[in-house]
């Protein structure tokens, strides 16, 4: 029997992030949260990718912006996995959404295409690379992540 994915109603929201704290977070350096996110994704997501997907990601900077928190992470892939990208490296694709939208994606509550069409999740930059990234994420989406986590 396959594990079930915990579902929340689409109306699920997170409490509002304090505006004063957001102003502090958005002034913090991008490198520390980018390093943490890279380590987490290297542990959970990177091993699930095939060689073609890994090769397609190498050298391209993806910026992930959490608007309501004021947090920005910049990632780039190399042969060994993901790492924090330097600010001098040009951004290929920028993903922008509120924290609850990323949470809904991670928990597989909502379909990414719906969120793009509703403009809840924005993607800016190289359209071809953005589509490649989206398809790569879809191929090993949250359902597969939850299955592998449950199998441990």
C-alpha contacts under 8 A as a table, 3 or more apart, distances in Angstrom:
res1	aa1	res2	aa2	distance
2	X	147	X	7.32
3	X	146	X	7.84
3	X	147	X	6.24
3	X	150	X	6.76
5	X	107	X	7.52
5	X	108	X	7.73
5	X	143	X	6.98
5	X	146	X	6.76
6	X	107	X	7.18
7	X	107	X	6.96
7	X	108	X	7.39
7	X	109	X	5.92
8	X	11	X	7.97
8	X	12	X	6.25
8	X	109	X	6.36
9	X	12	X	5.47
9	X	109	X	7.31
10	X	104	X	7.89
10	X	109	X	6.46
10	X	110	X	7.02
13	X	100	X	6.07
14	X	99	X	7.81
14	X	100	X	5.92
16	X	68	X	7.96
17	X	21	X	7.42
17	X	22	X	6.95
17	X	68	X	6.52
17	X	69	X	6.13
18	X	21	X	5.33
18	X	22	X	6.26
19	X	22	X	4.95
19	X	23	X	6.40
20	X	23	X	5.32
20	X	24	X	6.79
21	X	24	X	5.13
21	X	25	X	6.23
22	X	25	X	5.02
22	X	26	X	6.08
22	X	68	X	7.19
22	X	69	X	5.21
22	X	70	X	5.27
23	X	26	X	5.48
23	X	27	X	6.71
23	X	70	X	7.00
24	X	27	X	5.45
24	X	28	X	6.76
25	X	28	X	5.30
25	X	69	X	7.05
25	X	70	X	5.67
25	X	71	X	6.27
26	X	69	X	7.60
26	X	70	X	4.40
26	X	71	X	5.72
26	X	72	X	7.63
29	X	32	X	6.79
30	X	33	X	6.13
30	X	34	X	6.17
30	X	71	X	7.81
30	X	72	X	6.03
30	X	73	X	5.82
30	X	74	X	7.11
31	X	34	X	5.07
31	X	35	X	6.06
31	X	73	X	7.31
31	X	74	X	7.61
31	X	84	X	6.20
31	X	85	X	7.64
31	X	86	X	7.73
32	X	35	X	5.19
32	X	36	X	6.41
33	X	36	X	5.07
33	X	37	X	6.14
33	X	72	X	7.77
33	X	73	X	6.13
34	X	37	X	5.16
34	X	38	X	6.03
34	X	72	X	7.72
34	X	73	X	4.51
34	X	74	X	5.60
34	X	75	X	6.41
34	X	83	X	7.49
34	X	84	X	5.02
34	X	85	X	7.66
35	X	38	X	5.07
35	X	39	X	6.20
35	X	83	X	6.24
35	X	84	X	5.07
36	X	39	X	5.23
36	X	40	X	6.28
37	X	40	X	5.11
37	X	41	X	6.10
37	X	73	X	7.56
38	X	41	X	5.21
38	X	42	X	5.95
38	X	75	X	6.70
38	X	82	X	5.24
38	X	83	X	5.18
38	X	84	X	6.41
39	X	42	X	5.08
39	X	43	X	6.27
39	X	82	X	7.39
39	X	83	X	7.44
40	X	43	X	5.26
40	X	44	X	6.27
40	X	45	X	7.98
41	X	44	X	5.15
41	X	45	X	4.92
41	X	46	X	6.12
41	X	82	X	7.37
42	X	45	X	5.85
42	X	46	X	4.79
42	X	47	X	6.99
42	X	81	X	6.01
42	X	82	X	6.14
43	X	46	X	6.65
43	X	47	X	7.08
44	X	47	X	6.71
44	X	48	X	7.55
44	X	145	X	7.42
45	X	48	X	5.47
45	X	49	X	7.09
45	X	140	X	7.81
45	X	145	X	7.59
46	X	49	X	5.54
46	X	54	X	7.87
46	X	81	X	6.50
46	X	82	X	7.72
47	X	50	X	7.98
48	X	140	X	6.86
49	X	53	X	5.94
49	X	54	X	6.31
49	X	136	X	7.85
49	X	140	X	7.57
50	X	53	X	5.46
50	X	54	X	6.38
51	X	54	X	5.08
51	X	55	X	6.07
52	X	55	X	5.17
52	X	56	X	6.20
53	X	56	X	5.12
53	X	57	X	6.45
53	X	136	X	6.58
54	X	57	X	5.28
54	X	58	X	6.43
54	X	77	X	7.77
54	X	79	X	7.79
55	X	58	X	5.36
55	X	79	X	7.89
56	X	132	X	7.89
57	X	60	X	5.84
57	X	76	X	7.66
57	X	77	X	5.88
57	X	78	X	7.90
57	X	133	X	7.66
58	X	76	X	6.87
58	X	77	X	4.53
58	X	78	X	4.93
58	X	79	X	7.04
59	X	76	X	5.93
59	X	77	X	5.68
59	X	78	X	6.21
60	X	76	X	5.62
60	X	77	X	6.78
60	X	91	X	7.24
60	X	92	X	5.76
61	X	74	X	6.62
61	X	75	X	5.54
61	X	76	X	4.58
61	X	77	X	7.59
61	X	85	X	6.63
61	X	89	X	7.13
61	X	90	X	6.71
61	X	91	X	4.89
61	X	92	X	5.26
61	X	93	X	6.75
62	X	74	X	5.76
62	X	75	X	5.28
62	X	76	X	6.37
62	X	91	X	6.05
62	X	92	X	6.00
62	X	93	X	5.01
62	X	94	X	5.79
62	X	95	X	7.58
63	X	72	X	6.89
63	X	73	X	5.64
63	X	74	X	4.38
63	X	75	X	6.35
63	X	91	X	6.57
63	X	93	X	6.28
63	X	94	X	4.56
63	X	95	X	6.17
64	X	72	X	5.65
64	X	73	X	5.13
64	X	74	X	6.36
64	X	94	X	5.87
64	X	95	X	4.86
64	X	96	X	6.12
65	X	70	X	7.41
65	X	71	X	5.87
65	X	72	X	4.47
65	X	73	X	6.53
65	X	94	X	7.29
65	X	95	X	6.03
65	X	96	X	4.71
65	X	97	X	6.53
66	X	69	X	5.64
66	X	70	X	5.92
66	X	71	X	5.14
66	X	72	X	6.30
66	X	96	X	6.14
66	X	97	X	5.46
66	X	98	X	5.17
66	X	99	X	5.67
67	X	70	X	5.22
67	X	71	X	6.82
67	X	96	X	6.67
67	X	97	X	5.79
67	X	98	X	5.13
67	X	99	X	7.37
68	X	97	X	7.98
68	X	98	X	5.34
68	X	99	X	6.67
69	X	98	X	7.52
69	X	99	X	7.08
73	X	84	X	7.72
74	X	84	X	5.79
74	X	85	X	5.23
74	X	86	X	7.61
74	X	87	X	7.96
75	X	82	X	6.37
75	X	83	X	5.65
75	X	84	X	4.72
75	X	85	X	4.90
76	X	82	X	5.60
76	X	83	X	5.61
76	X	84	X	6.26
76	X	85	X	5.31
77	X	80	X	7.61
77	X	81	X	5.36
77	X	82	X	4.27
77	X	83	X	6.22
78	X	81	X	5.42
78	X	82	X	6.36
78	X	83	X	7.71
85	X	89	X	6.75
86	X	89	X	5.57
87	X	90	X	7.61
91	X	94	X	6.90
91	X	125	X	7.54
92	X	125	X	5.68
92	X	126	X	5.63
92	X	129	X	7.38
93	X	123	X	6.72
93	X	124	X	5.61
93	X	125	X	4.61
93	X	126	X	5.87
93	X	127	X	7.97
93	X	129	X	7.33
93	X	130	X	6.08
94	X	122	X	7.89
94	X	123	X	5.59
94	X	124	X	5.08
94	X	125	X	6.33
95	X	121	X	7.03
95	X	122	X	5.66
95	X	123	X	4.70
95	X	124	X	6.64
96	X	121	X	5.88
96	X	122	X	5.02
96	X	123	X	6.45
97	X	101	X	6.16
97	X	102	X	6.94
97	X	120	X	6.14
97	X	121	X	4.92
97	X	122	X	6.40
98	X	101	X	5.47
98	X	102	X	6.84
98	X	120	X	7.77
98	X	121	X	7.97
99	X	102	X	5.30
99	X	103	X	6.20
100	X	103	X	4.87
100	X	104	X	6.08
101	X	104	X	5.06
101	X	105	X	6.27
101	X	115	X	7.99
101	X	120	X	7.05
101	X	121	X	7.10
102	X	105	X	5.06
102	X	106	X	6.12
103	X	106	X	5.07
103	X	107	X	6.11
104	X	107	X	5.15
104	X	108	X	5.95
104	X	109	X	5.03
104	X	110	X	5.86
105	X	108	X	5.02
105	X	109	X	6.27
105	X	110	X	5.93
105	X	111	X	7.04
105	X	112	X	6.70
105	X	142	X	7.31
106	X	109	X	7.81
106	X	142	X	5.58
107	X	142	X	6.36
108	X	111	X	7.03
108	X	142	X	5.67
108	X	143	X	6.70
110	X	114	X	7.32
110	X	115	X	7.37
111	X	114	X	5.43
111	X	115	X	6.58
112	X	115	X	5.08
112	X	116	X	6.21
112	X	121	X	7.78
113	X	116	X	5.07
113	X	117	X	6.19
114	X	117	X	5.14
114	X	118	X	6.04
115	X	118	X	5.05
115	X	119	X	6.01
115	X	120	X	5.09
115	X	121	X	5.34
116	X	119	X	4.95
116	X	120	X	6.12
116	X	121	X	5.00
116	X	122	X	6.12
116	X	123	X	7.82
117	X	120	X	7.72
118	X	121	X	7.62
119	X	122	X	5.88
123	X	130	X	7.18
124	X	127	X	7.54
124	X	130	X	7.95
125	X	130	X	7.33
126	X	129	X	5.42
126	X	130	X	5.95
127	X	130	X	4.89
127	X	131	X	6.13
128	X	131	X	5.24
128	X	132	X	6.31
129	X	132	X	4.92
129	X	133	X	6.06
130	X	133	X	5.05
130	X	134	X	6.10
131	X	134	X	5.02
131	X	135	X	6.09
132	X	135	X	5.19
132	X	136	X	6.09
133	X	136	X	5.02
133	X	137	X	6.13
134	X	137	X	5.11
134	X	138	X	6.05
135	X	138	X	4.94
135	X	139	X	6.06
136	X	139	X	5.18
136	X	140	X	6.85
137	X	140	X	5.59
137	X	141	X	5.44
138	X	141	X	4.67
140	X	143	X	7.58
140	X	144	X	5.63
140	X	145	X	6.96
141	X	144	X	5.71
141	X	145	X	6.50
142	X	145	X	4.90
142	X	146	X	6.06
143	X	146	X	5.24
143	X	147	X	6.24
144	X	147	X	4.97
144	X	148	X	6.15
145	X	148	X	5.30
145	X	149	X	6.11
146	X	149	X	5.03
146	X	150	X	6.07
147	X	150	X	5.15
147	X	151	X	6.16
148	X	151	X	5.02
148	X	152	X	6.63
149	X	152	X	5.58
